Amino acid sequence: MKKRMYKLLKYKPFIFIDQLLYRIDEDAVFAVGSQLAYSLILSIFPFIILLLNIISYTPLVRVDVVNDLIKYLPSDVQSIINTFIDDIVISSSQGLLSIAALTGIWAASTGVNSTVKAINRAYDYEETRSFIVLRLLSVLFTIALIILLIVVFTTLVFGEVIGRKIFEYLGYERIFLDVWKNLRFLIPVISMIIIFALLYKFSPCAKKKCSLDLIDTLPGSIFSTVGWIFISLAFSFYVKHFGKYSTTYGSIGGVIVLLVWLYLSSIIIILGGEINATHNFLKKYKFEVNMDKSFIKKYF
């Protein structure tokens, strides 16, 4: 059995899987995922307050943009977020919401800060930046994420109107409507890939000679995007048809679903970093097997 498995290490796909599994085990991805999920649960609601506040100053205020953002999430998670948004809108004044947004930037950046640390660990980089520099970087990423989300929503809302006018003038309105059905789905997906690529490229603490090129972050970025959508949809299906969280946990069933979903999402994000690190390492050494870091050797 062991000899057969060693023979598989002659092939690049198996070399990649072997080295990736070793990194996942060595970096304790599932344990770090729990830590990251805890940070995300503390930052997700300040992030929503911040997003709502900024959207209120744009033409998107009349559009149900949040539903577009959370449509892939389990229904229980959507319900918690929608209830939270309704409470904020009904019970808060514009002035209070603005103050909450300012303080929320720091709170929302907590999740980004933890994500940066998890990616550093995946890349085997030692964090040498000061607390202030690291925190400011997290705040910058939080603001950049907000801006990118607004650009995406603006494109989705006004892109159809502008595109229809242009194609109507050219006499091809029907063709545009058919194309837009697919393009509307691709825009958020491409945007997520860009977000992950920028996060995997610029957040780690790396020396210039060791840093990854933006194109080298695409494998992990694509995996994280597709994986996050798949995990969210699959978990949503499971909760709806098999998971009896409300029966087991009662009134806090929705909160448990939110925690589990954040944990799964955290693992996906970290795995994206591990994939990039593994790909970069094997690319550097021309896909030669490092037996000192072999999953097969360690466990078989």
Backbone as a ProteinNet text record, in pm:
[ID]
protein_1_A
[PRIMARY]
MKKRMYKLLKYKPFIFIDQLLYRIDEDAVFAVGSQLAYSLILSIFPFIILLLNIISYTPLVRVDVVNDLIKYLPSDVQSIINTFIDDIVISSSQGLLSIAALTGIWAASTGVNSTVKAINRAYDYEETRSFIVLRLLSVLFTIALIILLIVVFTTLVFGEVIGRKIFEYLGYERIFLDVWKNLRFLIPVISMIIIFALLYKFSPCAKKKCSLDLIDTLPGSIFSTVGWIFISLAFSFYVKHFGKYSTTYGSIGGVIVLLVWLYLSSIIIILGGEINATHNFLKKYKFEVNMDKSFIKKYF
[TERTIARY]
82.9	0	86.8	186.9	274.9	355.4	404	482.4	397.4	272.2	182.3	159.5	145.7	122.8	246.8	364.5	488.6	501.7	453.9	460.4	374.9	266.7	179	248.2	352.5	423.3	510.7	503.7	571.1	489.1	361.5	270.2	239.8	239.6	224.2	96.3	-21.3	-142.4	-132.5	-72.9	-60	46.7	151.4	253	186.7	104.4	35.9	-55.8	-135	-227.5	-151.6	-42.8	38.4	94.1	153.7	212.6	105.3	-9.2	-118.9	-173.6	-194.8	-245.4	-148.3	-18.9	81	69.2	53.8	42.3	-85.3	-193.7	-320.4	-307.1	-240.8	-220	-120.6	-11	94.6	47.9	-33.9	-80.3	-208.8	-258.6	-380.1	-493.8	-524.9	-622.2	-757.8	-803.2	-936.5	-941.5	-831.7	-825.6	-820.1	-738.7	-729	-862.2	-934	-1066	-1162.3	-1152.9	-1237.8	-1206.1	-1077.6	-1036.3	-1084.9	-1071.7	-1113.6	-1265	-1338.9	-1485.1	-1529.4	-1457.9	-1490.2	-1471.4	-1363.8	-1338	-1441.3	-1480.7	-1577.5	-1715.3	-1753.1	-1885.2	-1891.5	-1776	-1770.7	-1765.8	-1724.1	-1704.3	-1811	-1889.9	-1983.4	-2093	-2143.2	-2252.4	-2204.7	-2088.3	-2034.2	-2008.4	-1966.3	-1942.9	-2073.1	-2182.6	-2312.6	-2358.4	-2338.3	-2374.4	-2296.1	-2167.6	-2082.1	-2128.9	-2160.6	-2206.3	-2338.2	-2432.2	-2562.7	-2548.2	-2458.3	-2439.6	-2388.2	-2291	-2233.9	-2334.8	-2408.2	-2508.3	-2617.3	-2646.8	-2753	-2722.5	-2596.1	-2557.2	-2543.3	-2584.1	-2574.7	-2713.7	-2726.8	-2856	-2904	-2819.1	-2855.2	-2945.3	-2974.8	-3050.4	-3189.3	-3245.3	-3379.4	-3378.2	-3263.4	-3250.4	-3218.2	-3279.2	-3257.6	-3125.9	-3016.2	-2885.2	-2836.2	-2876.6	-2828.3	-2877.5	-2999	-3051.1	-2968.7	-2917.8	-2830.3	-2699.1	-2653.9	-2527.4	-2536.9	-2650.8	-2662.3	-2745.5	-2774.2	-2865	-2808.6	-2675	-2614.7	-2610.7	-2644.7	-2633	-2750.1	-2731.5	-2843.9	-2957.7	-3080.6	-3198	-3199.6	-3153.1	-3149	-3052.7	-2940.4	-2843.4	-2901.8	-2969.8	-3035.7	-3137.5	-3210.5	-3313.1	-3250.9	-3139.8	-3071.9	-3024.1	-2959.6	-2906	-3018.2	-3125.9	-3238.5	-3306.1	-3320.2	-3378	-3290.1	-3160.3	-3064.6	-3074.2	-3083.9	-3093.2	-3222.5	-3333.9	-3462.9	-3457.5	-3396.7	-3385	-3300.9	-3192.9	-3104.5	-3178.1	-3247.7	-3316	-3430.1	-3505.8	-3623.8	-3586.9	-3491.5	-3463	-3351.3	-3278.6	-3163.4	-3188.9	-3141.6	-3146.2	-3025.2	-3030.6	-2918.7	-2791	-2805.2	-2687.6	-2624.2	-2708.4	-2656.5	-2593.3	-2654.2	-2601.2	-2463.9	-2446.7	-2317.8	-2210.2	-2245.9	-2149.7	-2113.4	-2215	-2191.5	-2101	-2115.8	-2033.3	-1887	-1863.2	-1725.1	-1658.1	-1728.8	-1672.8	-1671.3	-1763.1	-1773.3	-1656.7	-1588	-1472.2	-1367.2	-1341.7	-1241.5	-1287.8	-1414.7	-1467.7	-1473.3	-1515.2	-1526.7	-1390.6	-1287	-1152.7	-1092.7	-1158.2	-1109.6	-1107.6	-1214.1	-1220.9	-1113.3	-1089.6	-984.3	-847.9	-828.1	-701.7	-671.8	-771.5	-754.5	-731.2	-796.4	-777.6	-634.4	-580	-441.4	-345.4	-367.3	-281.2	-289.9	-411.2	-430.1	-359.6	-364.8	-297.4	-146.1	-96.5	47	93	12.8	47.3	47.5	-48.3	-55	67.7	114.9	230.6	364.1	358.8	480.1	559.9	488.9	553.4	548.7	655.4	658.9	611.4	516.8	462.8	561.3	611.6	708.7	653.1	533	473.8	420.1	422.4	373.2	221.5	168.7	24.2	-50	3.2	-62.9	-64.6	48.4	56.8	-38.5	-39.7	-126	-273.4	-305.1	-445.1	-488.7	-400.3	-432	-450.9	-370.2	-385.3	-521.4	-564.4	-694.8	-808.2	-794.6	-894.5	-899.6	-782.6	-774.5	-843.3	-820.4	-884.4	-1036.1	-1078.9	-1222.5	-1288.3	-1226	-1279	-1277.6	-1168.5	-1158.4	-1267.5	-1297.3	-1403	-1538.7	-1564.3	-1689.4	-1702.2	-1593.9	-1595.2	-1620.3	-1553.5	-1570.5	-1713.5	-1772.4	-1910.6	-2006.7	-1983	-2068.6	-2054.7	-1931.6	-1909.3	-1983.6	-1977.8	-2047.5	-2198.2	-2253.6	-2397.1	-2439.4	-2356.6	-2385.7	-2387.1	-2292.1	-2285.8	-2409.1	-2450.7	-2567.5	-2695.9	-2707.1	-2829.4	-2836.5	-2727.9	-2732.2	-2676.1	-2603.1	-2548.5	-2656.9	-2764	-2874.9	-2943.5	-2963.7	-3031.2	-2948.5	-2818.7	-2730.4	-2715.1	-2690.9	-2674.2	-2797.3	-2915.1	-3039.7	-3059	-3026	-3040.4	-2947.8	-2823	-2726.1	-2768.8	-2805.3	-2842.9	-2978.9	-3064	-3192.9	-3169.9	-3073.8	-3039.1	-2981.9	-2905.2	-2845	-2941.1	-3055.6	-3153.9	-3130.9	-3053.7	-3024.2	-3063.2	-3174.9	-3215.3	-3236.6	-3296.3	-3323.8	-3194	-3091.6	-2962.5	-2901	-2910	-2853	-2919.3	-3051.8	-3123.6	-3081.4	-3056.6	-3010.4	-2869.3	-2782.6	-2645	-2641	-2725.9	-2724.7	-2763.2	-2847.8	-2887.6	-2765.9	-2672.3	-2549.3	-2447.4	-2439.3	-2342.2	-2373.2	-2501.5	-2543.2	-2493.5	-2487.3	-2435.8	-2283.5	-2217.7	-2071.6	-2007.5	-2073	-2014.2	-1979.5	-2072.4	-2035.4	-1926.2	-1928.2	-1828.4	-1689.8	-1679.4	-1551.6	-1503.6	-1596.6	-1561.5	-1504.6	-1564.3	-1513.5	-1372.3	-1347.9	-1213.6	-1112.9	-1150.6	-1062.7	-1035.2	-1140.5	-1125	-1027.2	-1045.6	-956.4	-814.5	-801.8	-668.7	-592.5	-659.4	-595.9	-560.4	-649	-623.8	-502.8	-495.8	-383.8	-252.7	-264.1	-143.9	-85.6	-168.9	-118	-124.3	-202.9	-214.6	-99.1	-37.9	69.4	192.1	263.9	388.7	502.2	541.5	644.3	749.8	871.8	976.5	947.6	996.7	965.9	1003.7	1115.5	1162.4	1079.7	1006.3	927.7	780	735.3	593.1	543.6	417.3	357.1	313.7	325.2	266.4	114.8	44.1	-102.5	-158.3	-95.8	-144.1	-124.6	-24.6	0.5	-102.9	-181.5	-285.6	-417.8	-424.6	-551.7	-599.4	-509.4	-559.4	-637.7	-579.7	-647.7	-770.6	-764.3	-877.2	-996.9	-971.1	-1078.8	-1136.7	-1047.6	-1095	-1182.8	-1137.6	-1212.5	-1349.3	-1354	-1480.6	-1578.1	-1532.5	-1618.2	-1651.3	-1550.8	-1571.3	-1669.8	-1659.9	-1750.5	-1894.4	-1913.7	-2049	-2104.2	-2019.8	-2064.3	-2096.6	-2006.6	-2028.2	-2154.8	-2175.2	-2292.8	-2421.2	-2423.1	-2542.3	-2565.4	-2456.5	-2468.2	-2513.4	-2455.6	-2492.9	-2636.9	-2676.1	-2814	-2911.5	-2875.6	-2958.6	-2966.9	-2852.9	-2848.1	-2934.9	-2921.3	-2998	-3148.3	-3182.8	-3324.5	-3387.4	-3312	-3371.2	-3331.7	-3215.5	-3168.1	-3134.4	-3072.6	-3028.9	-3145.3	-3159.1	-3267.4	-3213	-3151.5	-3087.3	-3189.9	-3305.8	-3407.8	-3464.7	-3471	-3520.1	-3418.3	-3290.5	-3184.3	-3151.5	-3141.8	-3094.6	-3205.3	-3325.2	-3436.3	-3423.9	-3443.2	-3447	-3312.9	-3202.8	-3070.3	-3023.8	-3114.7	-3079.7	-3021.2	-3079.7	-3029.6	-2888.6	-2858.5	-2724.1	-2622.5	-2661.3	-2572.1	-2543.2	-2645.5	-2627.2	-2528.9	-2543.2	-2452.2	-2308.2	-2288.8	-2154	-2092.5	-2171.8	-2121	-2086.7	-2171.8	-2145.8	-2018.9	-1998.2	-1876.8	-1753.4	-1767.2	-1655.8	-1617.8	-1717.5	-1691.8	-1630.6	-1681.7	-1628.7	-1483.8	-1452.7	-1316.3	-1219.7	-1260.4	-1175.8	-1149.6	-1252.9	-1237.8	-1136	-1144.6	-1052	-907.5	-888.7	-753.7	-701	-788	-746.6	-700.8	-765.6	-722.1	-577.9	-542.8	-404.5	-309.9	-352.9	-269.4	-245.4	-346.4	-332.3	-231.3	-240.4	-143.5	-1.8	12.9	145.3	204	121.6	167.3	205.9	121.4	148.6	277.2	295.8	414.9	541	533.1	647.5	687.1	587.8	616.5	662.2	609.2	651	796.9	836.1	973.3	1071.7	1032.2	1121.1	1083	1010.2	976.8	908.7	817.4	731.3	810.5	922.4	995.9	939	926.4	866.6	961.7	909.5	985	942.1	1020.8	982.5	981	1050.6	1046.8	910.5	837.7	704.3	602.2	610.5	521.1	414.1	290	178.6	180.4	213.9	219.1	326	444.5	553.4	518.1	448.5	418.2	313.9	215	103.9	95.1	178.9	173.2	310
-121.1	0	126.9	127.8	244.1	264.1	151.8	161	215	173.1	222.5	372.4	416.4	559	641.2	586	655.4	666.5	564.7	568.5	681.3	712.6	821	956.7	967.5	1094.4	1127.6	1043.9	1076.3	1174.3	1187.9	1270.1	1401.1	1510.8	1644.1	1661.8	1615.6	1634.9	1570.2	1450.2	1380.3	1445.6	1498.3	1573.3	1693.9	1764.3	1882.8	1845.5	1740.5	1697.5	1655.6	1581.4	1535.7	1653.1	1750.5	1866.1	1955.1	1966.3	2047.3	1985.9	1854.9	1787.6	1801.9	1797.7	1815.4	1955.7	2056.8	2194.6	2213.1	2152.7	2164.1	2107.1	1992.5	1928.4	2007.5	2050.6	2120.9	2256.7	2325.8	2459.4	2456.8	2336	2320.9	2408.2	2388.3	2472.2	2473.1	2357.9	2351.6	2422.1	2417.7	2490.2	2641.2	2681.8	2824.8	2874.6	2786.7	2821.8	2856.9	2786.6	2817	2955.7	2988.1	3119.5	3231	3206	3306.8	3325.7	3216.6	3225.2	3310	3296.2	3376	3525.3	3558.6	3699.1	3752.1	3667	3709.5	3734.6	3653.6	3673	3807	3853.9	3983.4	4100.2	4073.9	4184.1	4191.6	4086.6	4084.4	4189.8	4210	4306.1	4451.5	4483.5	4618.9	4646	4541.2	4557.2	4590.6	4523.7	4550.4	4692.9	4738.1	4876.5	4975.4	4948	5034.6	5036.4	4918.1	4908.6	4982.4	4963.8	5030.3	5181.4	5227.6	5371.7	5435.2	5369.1	5424.6	5416.1	5304.8	5288.7	5395.2	5438.6	5537.9	5671	5694.4	5818.3	5801.1	5686	5657.6	5633.2	5630.8	5600.3	5458.5	5375.6	5236.8	5224.1	5335.8	5331	5272	5284.1	5233.2	5092	5036.6	4903.4	4802.6	4686.2	4583.8	4512.1	4587.4	4534	4427.3	4436.8	4340.5	4199.7	4189.3	4057.5	3995.6	4077.8	4026.8	3976.9	4044.1	4008	3875.6	3849.8	3733.4	3620.6	3625.5	3525.9	3384.5	3370.2	3236.6	3176.9	3256.4	3212.3	3123.3	3038.2	2960.1	3051.6	3004.1	3087.4	3139.8	3058.2	3102.8	3220	3215.5	3324.5	3450	3433.8	3547.1	3611.6	3527.1	3577.5	3660.5	3612.5	3686.6	3822.2	3822.7	3946.9	4044.1	3994.2	4080.8	4139.6	4059.2	4108.9	4217.8	4194.3	4292.6	4423.6	4412.4	4532	4608	4534.3	4598.9	4674.6	4613.8	4679.4	4806.2	4799.5	4915.5	5029.1	4994.7	5096.8	5160.1	5077.8	5127.2	5206.6	5154.8	5212.3	5315.8	5331.5	5422.4	5542.8	5657.4	5777.5	5781.3	5868.6	5879.8	5921.3	6010	6054.5	5943.5	5864.9	5753.5	5647.8	5627.1	5528.2	5571.4	5701.2	5753	5733	5758.9	5738	5591	5504.8	5360.3	5314.6	5379.1	5342.7	5375	5491.9	5532.6	5437.2	5403.1	5308.4	5166.9	5141.4	5008.3	4972.7	5072.9	5045.8	4967.3	5010.2	4942.8	4801.8	4789.9	4658.8	4563.5	4615.6	4531.5	4483.5	4563.7	4527.3	4413.4	4377.8	4267.6	4137.1	4114.1	3993.3	3990.4	4105	4113.6	4091	4148.1	4133.1	3985.8	3912.4	3769.5	3691.3	3733.7	3667.7	3685	3804.9	3833	3741.7	3725.3	3639.1	3493.2	3449.1	3311.7	3288.2	3388.4	3377	3377.2	3459.9	3459.6	3321.1	3256.6	3122.7	3023.1	3037.7	2948.6	2964.5	3088.9	3116.9	3092.1	3058.4	3039.4	3168.4	3281.4	3410.4	3450.1	3507.4	3557.3	3701.8	3730.2	3866.1	3957.8	4057.7	4151.7	4293.9	4313.1	4447.2	4476.9	4604.2	4645.3	4631.8	4636	4625.5	4735.8	4857.4	4971.9	4956.4	4918.6	4901.1	4791.8	4680.9	4569.1	4607.1	4683.3	4723.4	4823.7	4917.1	5014	4944.4	4841.1	4762.5	4693.8	4641.8	4575.9	4674.9	4795.2	4899.1	4936	4946.3	4980.3	4873.6	4746.7	4638	4639.9	4674	4682.1	4789.2	4906.1	5016.5	4979.2	4915.7	4874.5	4773.4	4683.5	4584.9	4652.4	4752.1	4827.9	4895.8	4961.6	5032.6	4936.4	4821.2	4722.9	4669.4	4646.6	4598.5	4701.7	4827.9	4933.8	4942	4927.3	4926.6	4810	4693.3	4575.2	4599.3	4649.5	4674.5	4780.7	4884.7	4989.2	4932.3	4845.2	4781.1	4695.5	4621.2	4534.2	4614.5	4725.8	4805.1	4890.2	4964.1	5058.6	5000.9	4889.6	4827.8	4783.1	4726.8	4681.2	4798.4	4906.6	5024.2	5084.7	5104.7	5164.5	5072.6	4942.8	4846.8	4835.8	4835.4	4824.1	4945.1	5064.1	5186	5181.6	5138.1	5132.8	5031.3	4911.8	4806.4	4833.9	4906.2	4946	5044.3	5133.2	5229.8	5158.9	5052.4	4976.9	4874.6	4854.8	4760.2	4616.3	4595.1	4458.4	4439.5	4495.6	4488.8	4345	4261.3	4122.9	4046.1	4072.2	4005	4045.5	4173.8	4221.7	4155.5	4142.5	4082.2	3937.8	3865.3	3726.2	3719.9	3812	3815.6	3859.6	3955.1	4010.1	3906.5	3811.4	3706.8	3631	3602.3	3532.4	3627.9	3748	3845.6	3890.3	3898.8	3939.9	3840.9	3714.7	3612.8	3617.4	3648.1	3644.9	3763.1	3877.8	3997.9	3977.8	3927	3903.5	3798.3	3694.8	3587.8	3642.2	3717.5	3776.9	3875.1	3947.6	4043.5	3971.7	3857.6	3779.9	3728.9	3684.2	3637.5	3751.1	3871	3987.7	4019.6	4014.9	4043.9	3947	3817.9	3717.5	3731.3	3759.7	3774.3	3889.9	4002.2	4117.8	4086.8	4013.4	3976.4	3883.9	3782.8	3687.7	3750.3	3855.9	3920.6	4023.2	4111.4	4227.3	4216.8	4124	4119.2	4048.8	3944.2	3875	3963	3932.6	4003.5	3929.4	3977.5	3906.8	4004.8	3955.9	4034.2	4043.5	4148.7	4173.1	4055.4	3992.5	3882.4	3755.2	3749.3	3629.4	3645	3767.4	3790.6	3726.7	3688.4	3625.3	3731.1	3697.9	3781.9	3765.5	3865.6	3861.9	3738.9	3701.9	3586.4	3456.1	3452.6	3332.8	3314	3417.6	3405.6	3355.7	3344.1	3305.5	3165.3	3063.8	2930.3	2931	2994	3000.7	3089.9	3198.4	3291.5	3225.5	3152.8	3081.8	2972.5	2898.8	2794.6	2853.8	2963.8	3024.8	3074	3132.6	3183.1	3069.1	2972.7	2858.5	2776.5	2755.9	2678.2	2744.2	2876.7	2948.3	2940.3	2958.8	2949.8	2808	2708.2	2568.7	2531.6	2566.9	2534.7	2602.5	2728.6	2802.4	2738.2	2703.3	2641.9	2501.8	2423.5	2287.3	2288.5	2378.2	2386.8	2435.5	2527.9	2576.2	2462	2378.3	2262.7	2164.5	2141.6	2048.7	2098.6	2226.6	2283.5	2276	2301.7	2304.5	2166	2063.1	1930.9	1829.7	1848.3	1746.4	1802.1	1918.8	1974.8	2024	1972.8	2011.6	2101	2212	2299.6	2365.1	2402.1	2466.5	2368.9	2239.7	2138.4	2112.6	2107	2075.7	2194	2312.9	2430.1	2530.4	2503.6	2592.6	2728.7	2834.7	2970.2	3018.4	2953.8	2997.1	2912.3	2836.1	2752.3	2832	2950.9	3035.7	3084	3114.4	3160.1	3048.1	2924.9	2810	2789.8	2804.7	2792.9	2898.7	3022	3130.5	3096.8	3044.6	3009.4	2898.6	2795.7	2684.9	2733.9	2820	2872.8	2957.9	3039.3	3120.6	3033	2923.4	2830.5	2766.4	2720.4	2660.2	2763.1	2886.1	2993.3	3024.8	3023.6	3050.8	2945.3	2820.1	2711.8	2728.3	2766.1	2786.2	2897.1	3008	3120.1	3078	3004.6	2959.9	2858.8	2769	2669.8	2737.2	2849.4	2924.7	2970.7	3018	3058	2939.4	2825.3	2704.4	2656.5	2666.5	2627	2716.6	2847	2939.7	2911.2	2886.2	2859.7	2731	2627.9	2499.7	2512.8	2581.1	2600.8	2679.7	2785.3	2868.5	2790.4	2708	2628.4	2525.9	2453.5	2351.5	2413.1	2528.4	2599	2641.4	2685.7	2729.4	2613.8	2496.1	2379.1	2278.6	2329.5	2251.7	2118.9	2125.7	2012.9	1889.2	1911.2	1800.1	1773	1646.1	1609.2	1642.1	1711.6	1737.4	1632.4	1526.7	1415	1453.1	1561.4	1608.2	1668.9	1709	1765.5	1686.8	1556.1	1467	1410.9	1427.9	1375.3	1223	1164.2	1017.6	960.3	1023.2	974.3	988.4	1096	1122.7	1026.2	989.2	911.2	767.4	735.3	599.1	531.1
0	0	0	89.5	100.6	-27	-85.6	-208.8	-322.6	-329.2	-433.7	-419.5	-297.5	-274	-308.8	-279.8	-316.8	-468.4	-540.6	-686.8	-743.8	-674.8	-720.2	-716.8	-632.9	-619.5	-739.8	-843.3	-968.6	-1052	-1016.1	-1095	-1022.3	-1097	-1039	-956.6	-1005.6	-924.3	-787	-779.7	-651.5	-562.9	-626.9	-550.9	-483.7	-560.7	-508.7	-392	-408.6	-303.2	-177.7	-196.7	-83.8	-4.7	-74.3	-7.7	56.5	-9.7	43.8	172.3	173.2	293	409.6	379.5	484.8	545	458.7	506.4	589.9	544.1	616.9	757.1	766.6	896.7	982	922.3	994.8	1046.7	968.6	1005.8	1088.1	1118.6	1200.9	1146.8	1018.8	949.1	1019.3	1066.3	1126.1	1261	1335.3	1462.6	1438.7	1340.4	1306.2	1250.7	1178.4	1127	1238.7	1351.5	1467.5	1522.8	1531.7	1581.3	1489.1	1358.3	1260.7	1264.1	1279.5	1285.4	1404.5	1517.4	1636.5	1608	1539.5	1506.2	1407	1312.5	1211.1	1271	1370.4	1432	1504.4	1553.9	1622.2	1524.3	1401.7	1306.6	1197.9	1179.2	1066.7	1081	1203.4	1221.8	1217.8	1277.5	1254.6	1106.1	1032.9	889.8	817.3	855.6	793.4	823.5	948.6	984.2	898.2	881.4	801.2	655.6	601.4	463.2	443.6	536.9	527.3	532.6	619.5	634.3	506	443.7	321	206.5	199.4	93.7	105	228	248.3	181.4	147.4	80.4	-71	-121.3	-265.1	-322.2	-456.9	-519.5	-491.8	-430.4	-403.1	-281.3	-214.4	-90.5	-111.5	-231	-257.6	-314.5	-328.2	-386.8	-277.5	-287.6	-185	-211.7	-194.7	-231.4	-134.2	-8.4	90.1	57.1	6.3	-31.3	-143.1	-234	-339.4	-279.9	-174.6	-112	-35.9	27	115.7	56.1	-71.8	-130.6	-130.1	-119.8	-117.9	23.6	124.1	262.1	302.1	403.9	457.5	500	486.5	514	657.9	754.5	894.2	912.4	840.6	847.3	782.9	668.7	603.3	696.9	769.1	861	973.1	1029.5	1137.6	1087.3	969.3	914.1	879.5	817.5	781.1	904.7	1009.6	1134.6	1195.5	1191.9	1243.7	1165	1032.9	948	976	989.7	1018.7	1150.7	1253.2	1383.8	1374.4	1297.4	1281.8	1211.3	1102.5	1022.3	1099.7	1173.5	1244.1	1368.9	1446.9	1578.5	1579.9	1468.6	1467.9	1379.7	1426.4	1344.6	1253.6	1153.8	1060.3	1131.6	1231.7	1305.1	1385.8	1455.2	1533.3	1444.5	1327.7	1234.2	1183.9	1164.2	1118.1	1224.2	1350.6	1459.4	1471.1	1457.9	1465	1351.7	1235.1	1119.6	1145.4	1206.3	1233.4	1332.1	1438.6	1535.9	1479.4	1383.6	1325	1235.1	1180.4	1095.2	1171.5	1294.9	1377.7	1414.8	1452.9	1492.2	1373.3	1258.2	1138.6	1091	1115.6	1070.4	1152.1	1264.5	1347.3	1269	1193.3	1111.6	1005.1	941.2	839.3	902.6	1020.8	1093.1	1121.9	1165.6	1192.7	1064.7	957.2	827.6	778.5	795	755.8	830.8	960.9	1042	996.2	959.8	914.1	780.6	691.4	560.9	579.8	672.2	704.8	746.1	827.8	875.2	759.9	669	553.1	463.4	450.5	364.9	435.4	563.4	643.9	657.4	663.5	681.6	829.4	876.9	1014.4	1015.9	1103.1	1111.7	1182.4	1110.6	1167.1	1176	1125.4	1129.5	1269.2	1305	1437	1442.8	1565.3	1585.2	1511	1518.3	1454.8	1303.2	1244.7	1099.1	1053.2	1126.1	1090.6	1102	1204.1	1223.7	1117.7	1083.6	978.3	844	818.1	695.7	693.2	807.7	817.6	792.6	847.7	825	677.2	614.6	472.1	387.4	420.2	347.6	368.5	488.8	517.2	432.1	425.4	344.8	196.4	151.7	11.6	-24.1	70.6	48	33.7	118.2	109.7	-26	-68.8	-197.5	-312.6	-308.9	-416.2	-419.4	-301.8	-295.9	-354.7	-324.9	-378.8	-530.7	-580.3	-725.9	-790.4	-726.4	-778.8	-782.8	-671.5	-665.8	-767.7	-781.3	-879.6	-1020.6	-1048.7	-1180.1	-1204.8	-1102.7	-1117.1	-1137.2	-1064.6	-1070.2	-1196.6	-1222.2	-1333.7	-1463.6	-1452.8	-1573.3	-1668.6	-1612.1	-1697.2	-1765.8	-1689.7	-1746.4	-1859.2	-1834	-1934.3	-2055	-2027.4	-2136.7	-2223.6	-2159.1	-2236.2	-2326.7	-2274.1	-2355.4	-2477.7	-2454.5	-2564.5	-2670.6	-2626.3	-2720.8	-2785.2	-2712.8	-2771.9	-2886	-2865.7	-2970.4	-3093.1	-3068.4	-3178.1	-3238.5	-3172.3	-3223.8	-3181.2	-3075.4	-3029.6	-2882.7	-2840.6	-2700.6	-2654.4	-2737.3	-2702	-2675.2	-2756.5	-2738.3	-2605.1	-2571.4	-2445.5	-2325.3	-2327.5	-2215.5	-2194.3	-2304.5	-2292.9	-2234.3	-2278.5	-2229.6	-2082.9	-2047	-1911.5	-1806.3	-1842.8	-1748.2	-1696.1	-1786.2	-1746.3	-1685.7	-1741.5	-1694.9	-1552.5	-1519.6	-1384.9	-1280	-1316.5	-1225.1	-1216.5	-1328.7	-1333	-1260.8	-1259.9	-1199.5	-1051.4	-968	-827.2	-811.7	-895.7	-887.4	-920.4	-1028.9	-1068.1	-960.9	-902.8	-797.3	-675.2	-639.4	-526	-553	-675.9	-712.7	-697.5	-740.3	-728.5	-581.2	-497.9	-354.9	-290.5	-316.7	-258.6	-312.3	-442	-501.6	-436.8	-416.3	-352.1	-206.4	-139.5	-0.1	10.8	-75.5	-72.6	-120.8	-200	-254	-157.1	-104.8	-32.9	119.8	173.6	319.6	389.7	332.8	407.2	428.5	535.8	565.7	496.6	378.6	301.2	252.6	244.7	182.4	33.1	-28.3	-168.4	-257	-228.3	-311.6	-290.9	-179.8	-148.3	-181.4	-206.9	-227.8	-356.7	-356.7	-473.3	-573.2	-702.1	-804.8	-798.5	-848.5	-841.3	-912.6	-1024.1	-1100.5	-1022.2	-933.4	-853.5	-742.6	-716.1	-613	-671.3	-804.1	-867.6	-831.4	-822.1	-785.2	-653.6	-551.2	-422.2	-425.8	-504.8	-514.8	-581.6	-688.7	-759.4	-670.3	-601	-510	-400.1	-338.9	-228.7	-275.2	-394.9	-448.2	-476.2	-555.7	-591.1	-466.3	-380.6	-258.8	-164.7	-150.2	-60.6	-110.8	-240.9	-297.9	-280.9	-311.3	-301.1	-156.6	-62.8	78.1	131	92.4	139.1	88.1	-41.8	-99.7	-43.2	-30.3	21.3	167.8	247.8	388.7	403	315.6	316.4	286.6	188.8	153.3	270.2	334.7	447.8	563.8	595.7	707.1	678.1	552.8	514.4	517.2	476.5	459.2	567.9	630.5	724.5	863.3	866.3	994.3	1078.2	1199.2	1288.8	1400.4	1359.4	1457.6	1550.6	1495.1	1578.5	1681.3	1643	1736.3	1846.9	1807.3	1903.1	1993.4	1934.6	2009.5	2043.8	1996	2027.5	1961.6	2041.3	1987.3	1934.1	1976	1927.7	1808.8	1750.9	1635.9	1520.8	1494.3	1385.7	1412.6	1539.3	1576.4	1556.2	1590.2	1572.2	1423.7	1340.6	1196	1146.4	1196.2	1158.8	1197.4	1317.3	1364.6	1279.5	1248.5	1166.6	1026.9	970.4	836.3	834.3	936.7	945.1	962.1	1036.1	1053.9	920.2	845.3	714.2	618.5	623	537.3	573.1	702.4	748.5	695.1	701.4	651.4	502.2	427.3	282.8	254.5	327.6	308.2	336.7	446.9	483.2	382.4	335.9	235.7	106.9	71.1	-46	-31.4	88.2	115	110.9	165.1	163.1	20.3	-63.2	-204.5	-274.6	-251.9	-312.6	-265.4	-134.4	-78.1	-134.6	-145.7	-200.4	-346.5	-423	-565.9	-585.9	-506.4	-519.5	-483	-377.9	-333.9	-441.1	-493.6	-594.6	-726.3	-758.2	-879.5	-867.9	-749.8	-725.6	-739.3	-690.1	-692.8	-801.9	-903.8	-1023.3	-990.3	-895.9	-856.7	-813.4	-748	-687.9	-548.5	-514.4	-387	-271.8	-172.7	-50.1	52.3	67.1	153.5	301.4	335.3	473.9	508	403.1	422.5	341.8	351.8	278.2	371.6	333.2	411.1	412.6	298.2	287.5	379.7	379	463.2	611.4	646.2	786.8	841.7	761.2	812.1	758.7	661.9	607.9	616.2
[MASK]
++++++++++++++++++++++++++++++++++++++++++++++++++++++++++++++++++++++++++++++++++++++++++++++++++++++++++++++++++++++++++++++++++++++++++++++++++++++++++++++++++++++++++++++++++++++++++++++++++++++++++++++++++++++++++++++++++++++++++++++++++++++++++++++++++++++++++++++++++++++++++++++++++++++++++++

